[in-house]
Amino acid sequence: MTLREEQQMVLDLVRELARDEVAPRAAAIDHDNAFPEEIFARFRELNLLGLPAPDRYGGIDGDPVLASLVLETIAEASPSVAVVLGLHWSGVLEPVLQFASEPVRESCAPRLARGEALGACSGSVAWGAGAHPTPGAAAAGVFLFGQRPAGSDPEHIEWSLLDRETAGLMTLPSTDPLGWRGSGFASLKLEGAPPAGRAFPTDTRSDMTAQIRNGVALAVAAVALGTGRAAQARALKYAHERRQFGRLIEELGAIRQMLTRSAAALDDAERAVREAARTRAEGGAWGALALQSRRRAAEAAVLASRNAIQVHGGYGYMADYHVERDARDAQCAVLFGGGEGS
């Protein structure tokens, strides 16, 4: 895929950051289940939190293709970090830019784009109705909060933009998640009505719900793809180094088959993610493609991580080799970011 010069510069910077600063901390982020504040401070310094926003709001006007490549690159180092960034963009910043009233947009978009506040979206779109946990919520300062009235249509979600200090808003941290550990999982609960003036226009409700669901799906697809690529890279490295019965295990037929199946699934998922991102960038009908790409990428990540464990044998279940973490993170992508047609 050909990128413009300025896009390639951003991606090169992200690759360096992921390699030198994110990857060395990934195991500790997972082990400690602690939100990596210092990494997001670096994102603020480099203006990555505002990637999709126009210059006037303090962003860098990056398109969906660049966004998906950035998320995939960071996810290869740490899916826990990448998913928070992706949901900040797709679950809060982009809906604010497109659907908020002008006063709300002018006051909130610069804060989100400049990283003065991290954004998190309530999990009702991704998980279904209820106060479900969502990554980033424990560390966020701005929340896109969705309420689905009892007995209403699934698309009938009433959206409001809330600050952490909003009266009646509670964040309920999830203490021990399976995967995406350190991403600041928390559930949101609001007692009472949202503050006046922070609700989104009712005539945009269905379009806004669809865009959030599709945007989250595309972000999770990129994260899943990066997760699978990391697992595959670990498996290839181990197979190239490990000897059994006097030869490298990469020469064994069963190992070759597993690695080949993983590579094919990841390549198929990459094509789906790229097509969805490119179609969105070009203004085409991208929603169904995003949902499909999330499903394909999640399935490919699960396959690649499971095969990576098999390639490692008994070592695959040990934290020292990291592929068990890949498998846990891949499972989160299966569960999160789905939707109708996914």
N, C-alpha and C positions, 0 to 999 in steps of 0.2 A: 504494500500500500504506500503510495507516494504522499508525503506530507509537505506542506509549505515550509519554507526555511524557518520561520518563526515557531511553527508547531514542532519541528524537529528539534529546535533548540530547547523548547520546554521539555520534550520527552527525554532528551539527553540529560538534562538537569535532573529530572525525576529518576532516571536510571542510576545516576551517580548517588543521589540521595538514598534511594532504596538499598543500594549495595553497601554504602559506607555507614549509614546511620540507622536504617530501619532493620535490615536483616540481622545485624549483630545483636539487636535487642529483642528479636521476635520470640525466642524461647523464654526469655524472662517475662515478657508481656503475658505470654500464655501461662507460665507457671505461677506467677504472682497474681494474675487476674487483676492487674492494676492499669488504669488508663494512662497511656503514655503522653503526658502533658508536654514534655520537652519535644516530642516529635511534631505535635500540632503547633507548637511555638515556631518550629522551623517552617512548617507549612505557611504560617502567617507571614514570616519574613520573606518567603519566596512567592507570596501572593497566590498560592495554590487553592486556598479556600474559595477564592473568587473566580476560579477558572471559567465557569460558564457565563459570568456576568459581563455586561458591557463596560467599557472604560469609564463611562460617566459615573458608575457606581463603585469604581475602584477595582473592577475585575480585569481579566485579560482577554475576554471575548473568545474563549476557546469553544470549538464546536463539539458535537457529540462523538465524533470519531476520535479526536484528541482525548476527550474525557475518558472514553472506554480504554484507550491505550494506557493512559496514566493509571487508571484503577487496576488494570491487569498487571502492570509493572510493579506497583506497590504491593499487590496481593501476592506476587511471587515471593516477596520478602515477608509480608505479614498480612494475611487476610483480615485480621482484627483491626488493623489500622485502615486498610483500604475501604472496608465496608462503612466505617464511620464517615470517611470523606465522601463516599458515593451517596450516602443517605443525606448528608448535609446539602449536597448539590441537588439531587433528584427529589428529595422529600420535603425540602424547605425553600432553598434559594430559587430554584427554577419556578415553582408554583407562585412564589411571591412576585417574581418578575412578570409573570404572565397574567395572574388572576387577581392580585391584590388591588384595592382601590389606590388611587394615586397618593394620597397622604400616607397610607400604610407602606406602600412600596418605597416612597422617597425616604421614609424614616428607617425602615428595616433593611432594605436591600444593601445599602452601604455597610451597615454593621456586619451583615453576614458575609459580604464579599471581601471585606478587609480583615475578616477573622476576629473582629471585636467580640463576636458572640458565635458560638458553634450552634448549628441548627439540628434539631431532631424531629422526626415525624412520628406521631402515635402509630402503633402497630395495627390499627384496625383494618387498613387496606391490605397489608401483607398477610396477617394471621387470621383475619376474620373479626367478628364483633367481640367487644370486650376489652379489658385493660391488659393487653398482652405486652410483653417486654420488647423493646426495640433498641438496637445498638446506638450508642452515643447519648442516650437520654440522661444518663447519670452525670454527664459533663456539660451538657448543653445549656445555653442561656436563652435560646429562643425555640419555641415548640410550635409546630403545625399540628393542632389538635383536632382530631376528627371524632364526632359523636354520631352514632347511628341510632336514631329513635327506635324503640322497641316495636317490632312488627312491620318495620318499613322495608322498602325495596333495598337490596344490597348496594345499589348505587346512590342511595339517599344518605349521604354523609354530610353533616353540617360542619364546616371547617372554620376554625378560628386561629388566629396567631397570638400566642401567649408568651409572656416573659416568665422567667423562673420565679419572679417575685409576685406573680399574679395571685390574688387572694383565692384560696381554695384549691390551688394546684399542688398536687403532691407527686413526687417521683419516688417510686418504690424499687430500689435496686434489686437485681437478681444476683444472688450471692455466689452461685456456683454453676455457670452455664456449661454445656457440653463442649461447644466450640466457640470461635470468635471471642475467646476469653481476653479480657483487658479492653474490650470495646465499649465498656460502660453501659451494659445492658440495664435497662430500668423500665418499669411500667409507669404510665401516666394516669392519674385520676384527678378529675376536677369536680369539686363539690360546689354546686351552684351554677349559675349561668356565666358564660364568658363575658368579659368587660365590653361595654358598649363601644362600637367603632372598630372592634378587632375581628369581626366576622367577615367572611368573604361573601361577595354578592351571590344571592340565591340562584340567579339565572345562569351562573357558571358552574353550579354544583356538580352536575354529571360530567362535564368536560374536565373539570379539575380533578375529580376522583379518578377518572380514566387516565389522565396524564400522570398523576402521582403513581398509580399502580404500574403503568407501563414504564415510567422512568426508573422506579425502584427495581423493576424486573431487569431492565437493561444494565443498571449498575451492578446488581447481584450477579448477572451473567458474566460481566467482566471480572468480578472478584473470583467467581468460581473457576473461570478459565485460568486465571493466574495461579489459583490454588492447585489445579490439576497439572499445570506446567511445572510447578515447583516439585510436586510429587514425582512426576516423570523424570525430571532432571536428577533427583536423588536416586531413583531406581537405576537409571542409566549409569550413573557414576559408580554405584555399588556393584552393578553387574560387570563393569569394566575392571574392577579392582579385585573382586572376590574370586578366589580359586576353589574349586571342588573337584575331586577325582582327577587332579592333575591338570585341570584346564580352567580357564575363566568361565564363570557361569553364564556370561553373555553368549557363549557358544552352544549352550544347551537348548534344545528345541523348545521345551516348555517355557523357558525364560524368554526366548525370542518371540514366541507367540503372544505372551502377555504384554511385552513391551510394544509389539506391533499393534495389538488391539487398542492399547491405550493411546498410542500416537494417532491412529486413525480417528478415534473418538474425539480427541482434542482438536485435531485439524478440522473435523466436521463442525465442532462447536465454535471454533474460531471463525469459520466462514459465516455461521449464523449470527454471531455477535457483530462482525464487521458489516454484514448486510443490514442489520437493524440500525446500527449507528449511522451508516452512510445514508440510508433511506430517511432517517430522521433529519440529518444534516441538510438533505436536499429538499425537505418539506413534503415528503411522500407519506403514505399511510404506513406507519411504523409500529403501531401498537401490538398487533398480532405477532409481528416479527420479534419484538422485544420479549414477549411472553414465551415464544418458542425458543428463543436463544437462551433464556434463563433455564428452561427445562433441559435443553441439550447440554449446556455448559455444566449444569449441576450434575447431570448423569455422567458426563465425561470425567468430571473431577472425582466423583465417587469411584468410578471404574479405575482411574489412574492411581488414586491413593490406595485402593484395595490391592491392586496388582503390585504397587510399590511395596506394600507390607509383605506380600507373598515373595517377592524377589529378595527381600531382606531376610526371609525366614523368621526364626525366633527373635532376631534383633529388631524386626519391624514393629514389635509391640513394646519396645523400649523407648523412652522419651529421648534418649541420647541420639537416636537416629532420625527423629523429627517426622517420620512418615505417619506415625500414629496421630500426630497433631494435624497433618494434612487431612487425614481421614475424618477427624472430628469436625474440622472447619468445612470440609466438603459437604458433610451432612447438613450443616446449617443452611447452605445454599439450596439444598433440596427443600427444606421446610419454609424458608423465608423468601418473600418476593414472588410468590406464585399468584395465581389468579385464574379467572375463567379462560379456558383455552390454552392453559399452560401445560 
